[in-house]
């Protein structure tokens, strides 16, 4: 018989005129893993922040073990045995695992030696692998996440909330985490996971609750549902989840990256002998744990990052000439006739200007082409309206400042502008981050269309399933090096995952 661990009744939360959660009713049982699904802006994190004491509801009731409780702070949440593991860890780098776990507790409740022994017992019980004496700055991302989970268990949590826990994990690390969560469930813990990865939802959870635009849509048994049904619940209509990858279109060497080396301002080597080839008529994926050099690599190609050494050779299809783009500015690259478009990770600042409207942001792309101080606004205005219509940008008008748009809509404007520039090389760093499912697949289709036009597309992604389904080849990066280049049609997530944590001997080539 199912016993509720936590029950929400008619929970409502407003931020000014925005209703983030409206009359939410939700039950999570003891010994159950519940996945909380919903598109960006559906209210998932807001709802969980109310359970964990970060926000306080404007209306509604929360019940723990059948008794109504009031949670006004994270301290209140801990007293009711609720712990939340956030996507961005809250750890002190120079402290050890034990010191971070006991940080904030009353002194008379612990000493470091006894706490370390208690941490070892928790680790043995659930299958964690952690050295209590190790400093945080020496840990991998998955080890830091382990510290965060043990921290809430150490403080007695029976209800655990995890926000996008696999976003930065390899497939191997994800499977380890899932095995630990299953042990915790079998021990009677109640676990809520906020995620957007449907295949992981189906693999791990017992039930799935869906929110849409701040409202509760329903809860289904995982064993009785599928990706298509869950997507329809999230979006409100049927969505095709297929990426139609076409064969490469007359591939020619367009961009040859040779032995790139780069040291950042802290003196850390962020690119180490990076070598690969991007062909026209192909999509080349870049995979790797966050911070493996992807950002610096794309910025170096775009003329935004100084290199220590190496070459970036561009084969110009219009002039049949070759140019070395290394250390050239974006203006110099453009003056060479290189049609390179870049969708950066940093949307505002590096990509778009927040205080400018959509039309003016379109004009930024063509400013250098004009010969007059007084720029023609007609074509940028038409382009802005075309991007708004085709990419379904939610905005009052093309005259709206970009900073007033949601993150997902900012992303659509940026992608639309760069594709409209008719590039021969298109680089996109996490182009669907912050987008809903429908918009994400629209972007995938746009990238495929560019490929079919003969563009060399370089796609940096974090979802390995998408990388495998969309790309022709995948460059795997680890600690600034290329640890392997694989055929997307024949590789597996597990193979890529192993490469993501492997230090390469140096550069590698497609061959």
N, C-alpha and C positions, 0 to 999 in steps of 0.2 A: 504494500500500500504506500502511495506517495505521501510524503510529509513535507509541507512547505517550510523552507528555511527562511525565505524572505518573500514578502508579498507587497506589491505596490498597488494602491487604489486611487484612481483619478488624479494622478500626479500631473501638475501643470507648472510650467516655468516660462516666464516672459523676460525678455530683455528689451525694455522700451515697448515699441509697438510690435516687435517680433515675438511670436509664440514659438518657442523652441520645442516644448513638449506640451501636448494637450490631452488631458484626461487619460493618461497612460495607466493601464491595468496589466500587471505582469506578475507571474508566480515562478519562482525558482525553487525546486525541491532539494531536500538533502540527498547527497550522493548522486548529483546530477551535473552534467556539463551542458550548459545552455549557450548557444552561439547567438549573438545579437547582431542582426544584419540590417543594412539600410544604406542608401546612397549617402554621399557627402551632404551634410546639412540636414539629415533626417532626424537628428536629435539623440543619437546613440551615446556619444560621450557626455553630453549635458545630463542625460538621465543617470548615467553611472556616476557622474560627479556629485549628484544629489545623494546617492546611496553612500558615497565615500566621504561626504561632509564638506566638499569643496563649494558646492552651491546649496542653497536652501530652497525647497519648493515654495511656490506662491500659493499652491492649494494641493490637497490630497493627503494621503496617509501612508506611512511605511510600517509594516509589521515584521518583526523578527520572532521566529518560533511562536507565531500566533499572538504576540503581544505588540501593541502599538508603541513605537519608539519615536523620539525626536532626535534627529542627527543634524547638528549645526556646525560641526567641525570634524576634521579627520580624527581628532582625539575621541570624539563621541563615537565615530565609526569603529575605531579600534576597541572601544569598550563594549561594543556590540559584536565584536569578533569579525569585523569586515575589514579587508585589506585590498587596496588597489595597486596594481603594478602598471605604471604609466609607460607610454611609448618612449618618452624621453626620461632616462633614468635620473634619479635624484641622489647621486652618490658623490662623496668627497674623494677625489682622485688620490690624494696623498695618504689617506687612511687605509687600513687593512679591511678585509671583508668583515671581520669580527667587529672592528671599531665602527664601521658603517651600520652594521646590524643593530648594535646597542645604542647608537647615537640618539640622544633625546630621551632615553629612559632614565628613571631616577637612579642615583648612584647606589642606593642601598639594595637595589635589585640585581646587581651583577658585579662580577669581577671578570677581567678579560680571559683568564685561564678557564674559569668555569663556563663562561659564555662560549668559548671555542669548543669545549667538550659538548655542550648542548647543540651547537651547530653541526658537529660531526654526527650526533645521533639523528638529527633531522635529515641530514644528507643520506645516511644509511637507510633510514626508513623509507624514503621516497626515490632514492637512486640518483641524487645529485652528485656531481663531481666537483668539489671545491676545496681549496686550501684556505682555511680560516685566517691564516697569517699573511696571505698574499695581498699586496697593495693593488688598489683598483687600477692604477695606471699601467699595471703589468697584465691586465686581463683582456681577453677577447670580448666582443659584444655579448656572446651567449653566456660567458662567465659573469659579466656584470648583471645580466638579466637574472641569472641564478641567485646572485646576492640579493637582488630586490625581492625575489619570491621567498627566499629563506627569511628575509627580514620580516615579512608579514606573518609567516608561519611561526617564527620565534616569538612574536607578540600575541600568538594564540588565535590567529584568524581561522574561522571555519567557512567563511564566505570570501572567495577570492575573485577579483575582477581584473582581467588582463586586457589592455588596450593594444590591439594590433601586435600581438606578441611574436609573430613570425616575420614581421616586415624586414628585418635585417639578418635573418638566420639562413644558413644553407639548408638544403633538404635533409642532410644528415642531422644537423642540430635541431631542426623542426621535429623530426621523428623522435629524437631523444626527449624533447620537451613534451611531446604528446604522450609518450610512455609514462613520464613523471605525472602528468595531469591525470591520466587514467588511474594511477596508483592512489593519487590523492582523492579522486572520486570514490574509488573502492573503499577508502578509509572514512567515507562519510562526508567529505568536504563538498561544498556547493561551489561550482566554478562558472563564471560568466566570461565569455570571450567576445570582445568586439573585433570583428574582422570583415574583410571584403573578399577573401579568397574562398570561393564556393567549394572547390574541391577539398579544401582543408576542413570546412564546415561539415561536409558529408563524411569525412574520414574520422572526425574526432567527437562531434557532439552527440548528445542523446536527443536534444530538442533544439529547434531554431525559432527564435522570435524575430519578427520583422517590423521595422518602423518605416513609415513613409511620410515625409514632410511634417515631422513632429508628432504623428499620430500612430497608435498601435494598430497594426493590420491583423496580426494573429500569430499563434504559435503552432508549429507542426512537429510531429515526430520525425526525426532525421531519416529513419529507416523507411518512411512512407512518402518521401519527397524526392526531388531531383533538381538539378541546376536550373532547368527551364521554369519549373514552377516557382522556385525561390526568386528567380529574376523577375518574373511577372508580378509576384507579391511586392517586390521592392520598387519596381518602376510603374506598375499599374497597367502594363500592356506587354504583349509578347515581344521578346527581343531575340534576334538570332545571335548565338554565341559562337558562330563559326568565322574564322579568319580565312578568306579564300586566297591562299598563297599561290601566286602564279610562278611559272618557271622563270629563271633569269632571262633578261632580254638582251641578247647580243652583248654579253659582258666584255668590257674593255677596261684595262687598268686606268683608273681616273685619278686616284690619290695614293701615292706610295709613301708610307710613314716608315722612316728608317732610323733605328737606333736612337730614339728620343730620350734625352736625359734632362731632368729638371730638378732643381733644389729650391724649396720655398724659403720665405724670409726667416723661418725659424732654423734654417740649416738642415731640414729633413729632406731626403731624396724622395720626391713624390712620383717621378717617372724614371724608370731604370731600364734602358735598352729596349724601349717599346718599338716593335716593328710589325707592320701588317699592310695589306693592300685592300683598298676599297674600290670595287669595280662598278662601272656604270651598269644600270639595269639589275642591280642587286640590292638587297637590304642586309647590311652588316650589323649584327648585334654586338653590343658591348655588355658583358655581364661581370659582376663582381660585388663583393661586400661594399657597403657605403664607405667612401674614403679610400678606395683602392687606386685612385689616380684618374678616374673617369673625367672629373671636372677639369683638372689641369690639362688632360689630353685634348679635349674638345676646345678649350680656350686657347691652347697652343696653335691648333690648326686654324682657328678663327683670327689669330693675330692679337690675342688678348693676354698671352702668357709668354714671358721670356724663357728661353731654353738654354741649358748649359751646352748641349751639343745635339747633333742629329740633323736629319733632313726631312722636309715635307714636300715631296715632288708632286706637282699638279700637271697632268697631261691635258692641255687645253684642246677640246674637240673643235673649237671654232677656228683656231689658228694653227693647229697641228704642231704647237710648240710646247716646251716643258719649262716650268718655272719652279724655283725653290721658294716656298712660302715662309720658311723659317725666319722668325723675328721680324717679319713685315707687319705693318699696322693694318687694321681692317681697310683703311683708305687705300694704302698701297696695294693690297690684295685685289681690291675692286678695280683699281687703275690698270692692273695687269689683264683685266678682262675675265677674271675668275668670278663665276657666278656661284658664290657660296652663301647658303642661308644657314643660320644658326638659331635654334630654339634652346636658350640656355636654361640651366636649373634655376637661376635667379630671375624670376619673371619681371619684377619691377626693379628698376635701377639699371641692370645689364640688358634687359630685354625691352621693356616699355617704360615710359615716363608717366608716373601715376597721376600727376596734376594735369596732364594733357588729355584732351578727349581722344576718342577712337580715330577720328579723321586725322588729327595732327600726328598721332602715332603711326598711321599709315604713311604720312609724308616723310617721316624720319628715314624711311627706306630709300626714298628717291631724292632726298635733299641735294646730294652731291651731283646728281644728274642735271639739275637745273642750272641755267646761266644767269638767272635773275634773283635779286634779293627778294622779290615779291613772288612767292611760290603759287603755282596754280593749284587750287583746292578741288577742282571738279573731279579729276580722276581719283585722287585719294578718297573723296567722299563716296564715289561710286564703288570703289573697292571696299570701303568700310561697310557700306550697306550690303554688299554681296557677301562679305564674311559673316555679318550679323545674321543674314537670312539662311545661308547654306550651313553654317555651323550652329545655328539656333542659339546665338548669344542672347542671354537674358539682359536687356538693357532698355531704358526708356527711349534712347535715340543714339545716333552716331556722335552726337555732341556731348555725351556723358563722359565726365572724367574717368579714366581707367581705374583710379583708386577706389571708385565707388562700386566697382563690379566685384562679384565673388571671385575667389581664387580660380575656380574652374572656368569662369567666363573670361578672365584675364588670359588664361592659357589658350582658350579658343582664338582670341584676337591675335595673339602672338603667332600661333601655328598658322593661322590663315594668312597673316601678312607675309610670313617667310615663304610659304608655298606660292603665294601670288607673285613672288619675285622671279619665278621661272628659273630655279637654280639648276646647276649641273651637279652640285654636291649639296645635300641637305643633311644637316646634323641636328638631332633632336635628343635632348637630355630629359628623360622622364616626362615625355610630352602628355601623358594621360594622368599624371599625379593630380589629384583633386577633382578629377572629372567623374561624372556618373557613368554607369555601364554603357548606356546608349551613346554618349559622346565619345567614350573611349573607343568603341568599335568604329565610330565615324572617323576618328583619327587614324586608326589602323588601316582603314580603307583608303584614306587620303595618302598615306605613306605608300601603300601598294600601287596606287595610281601614279605616283611619282616614279616609282621603280619601273612601271610599264612604259613611262615616257623616256626611259633611259637615264634617269637621275641615279647617282650613287648616293644611297641613303645610309647614314650611320645612326643607329638607334640605340641609345643607352636606356636600359630598362631594369626593373627590379623584380618583375614577375617572370620566373623562369618558364612557366607554361606558355606565356605570351611570346617570349623570345624564341622559344622552340617552334611555335606555330607560325610566327610572322616572318622570321629571318631566314636567309639562305645560309649564312655562316655566322658563327658567334666567336668573338674574341673574348677570352676569359682573363680577367685581370686579378692580380693578388699582390698587395703591398707595392703597387706602382709598376709591377712587371707583368708581361704577358705570360701566363702559365699554360696556355694552350689555345689553339684555334680549331673549332670543330664544325662539322657539317650539321646544320640544324635539323636536317631530315632524318639523320641516323643517330644523333646523340640522345642522351637521357639527362633528366634533372640531376640524378645521382652523380653522373660523370662530371657535369658542370660544377656541382657542389664540391666535389673533391678538389677540382682545379681552383676554386675560389679561395681555398684555404692553403693552397700549396705555393711555396715560394719558388718562382721560376729561376732557371739558371741564367736568364738574360732575355734577349729578344727572341721572337719566334716569327715564322712567316706562314702564309696560307699554305704553302707547299709542304 
